[in-house]
Amino acid sequence: MPLKIISSFLMLFICAISFSQEATEIYLFDLIKTDDNFTLTNPINISENEGYDNQPSFTDDGTSILFTSIRDGQTDIAIYDFEFGFRSWLTNTKGNEYSPASIPKKKKNFSCIRLDEDDSQLLYKYSYKNKEPEVLLPSLQVGYYIWFDNKTIISFVLGDTQTLQVSHFKCGIRYPIQQNIGRSFQKIPNTNLISFISKSHETPEIYSLDPLNSNSTYITDPLEGSEDLTWTPDGSILMAKDAKIFKFKPHKDENWKEISIESDLPIKNITRLTVSPDGTKIAIVVDE
């Protein structure tokens, strides 16, 4: 089979894995810090939508959550406002939008990946005021991404070889920094580092990485079978396994510690999770 056809099949396979639409819901909890651990309490279902609701992301001011939600057979971006306790839709295109995120220092805009009818999978900048979307990385098929700062995007790029790449708008440069990683890579609070899960070894490992020079440092092993992690402002990692959440603080904890979840809800199979900028709230994705 020609290499080009193999590459096309591989890309479609990765897209299917990345954006598989299981029925999920998003819950918002208060995140209470104790002496050496955390407690989750006061859950709110912020999606309340049948089908796929996923990929929550706090806005930079911490007052709202952007997330992917399905309606009329396709995915759009929605927002939930804490103060008023309601959600509204932000996108309504022919494409499917995923992975929304605030753009640092750009209060009027957010970004998301759009999968269009021509199978292009590009990263776009959207306006909260319904202006025409703008492609941010025209030549890259993006699977996942984070904003390192307001001029730098780190993205998981699909292709013959899947790579983690740095794109710097001000300098107009782009370069790869890692291969064979998991879907969860995050900026580590109060540092100039990111974290990623390496799949280059016999078992997965969590590393920190400097995007400027590609220097990486081993942190710990992730929970077995878990893909997603997030960081708290105090430098702790949170990961979920089944219906439980665990915490690990580098240079302090020797093992993962289970977090208390105060809820009577039938929560099961927690996957993605994210913590608010001030560390007082956490959003989690669970099976519907």
Phi, psi and omega in degrees: 000133181302148182302321182298320180291318177302315180300319181295316178298319181297318180296316179296323178297316180294319178301318181297320177291315185298318189243026177300136192252072172290158177285116183222162176229161179243125177248140176253127179241154163286137179250108184260123179273128175258195183302310182224020181204194181224160174229136174259135182209168177056062182287144174227132174277108185268349181264311178043057186215131181289130180106212190277118171225121193200179173055053179291147180210123179289143171291160184300327180277356175074012183265349184213167175234129170271144177202162177271134182215145183265140172207142179052036174083005177220165182262135175233174178260131178241166178223139176246125181261122183295315187298317184262350175066038178221162180241154179214162181269142181249336182233154178201067180251177177284343179273173175257124180261144181217165169051061178286152178203146172293145174266122183307133177065016178234082187293340184268358187226158170218168180238158173197163176270136178240124176261109186266173184296337178272012179072007173289144184227084189247157177269128184242155167256127178247156175255143174292345184255027172063031172281165182297130179297155182232131178290131182268320181233082191303326188260006185245130171273107190261129175269311178215165182196163168220155171272118176281317168207187186287354178241002186225127176245137172249122188229147172271112189258130179276150179165197178303320173235123180281127184228154169268122187234148174259129175240119183249112185292317185296317181272346181066035181239158179212137180205149179280149179231347182194157175228166173055060180241167175279178185282346185258102170234137191224153171282132180277123184303142174062026176220174171253036183239160169240164173245152176208160176259116180275135176245027182270358182243181182299321174233152180299151178219146177264131179233155163262154184212137175268113183295342183282328183231001178068012176290130181238152181225131179294136178252300180190176174272141176287168173297140184300127178082001182261142184251333193247142175217164173214165181245146172264160180302336180275004177090022176263146174264136173244133176224154179246151173216119185059241182256015184240155176239140182235156182235142174220125178251113181303144179070005178229308182272142175268332181221167176290138180245132180290140178263144178281131176244110181269095183197142175263003181289148179281065183284133179213149175051068176286133178242260183293148178208150181209145184251143179294157181305327180269359175078013184261349181222155177221138174251135180231149176256130181229159175296142181288000000 
